[in-house]
Amino acid sequence: ISASAFAQSTQPANEHVVVPQVERREIKLPKFPSKDIEVGLIGGVYSTENFGANAGYGLRLGYHITEDFFVQANLAQTKVSDENYRQLLPGGGIFPQPEEKLTYYNVTAGWNVLPGEVFIGSNRAKATSLYLLGGIGSTKFAGDQHFTLNFGAGYRVLPTDWLAIHLDVQNLMFQSDLLGEDKLTNNLGAWLGATVFF
């Protein structure tokens, strides 16, 4: 019998020919919150069709059902001015006062279509997500309450495991007859928000 065959026959079947010498790294696992509720503030610009854009602010409450789907409730307000119409129309503008408050609230479903990471330098990565939004709500404007549909998209970055920074762009659509014709208006909002998980 050859020497190599003898060595193979005497070696136990479960013994490794090469014993790996791997240095194990200590990995610190992220402390994800046990609950998927987030609460925060939003601020940005709301553009009311035919009346221009103005700054706005509001509140956001969200609940993450799974890693892919979430729901959120938004409450926001802005001021709308008819100053341009007051300069053109004799006897005043569209509103009783030069400015009217616009308030809206909605319930929106979200879908995280592109979860990923953003890299900061060579040693840091933060979780991100590009998501789509769609929902229903109500807009109070110029003394009337309007059923409102909303849809849009957003981008979320998590600097820490308890804080999220959002950038959303949405179209809020409702029927309005302020200018004498009942029509579906498109009102764009761009919001920057910060929410806290707990």
Disulfide bonds with the S-S distance in Angstrom:
none
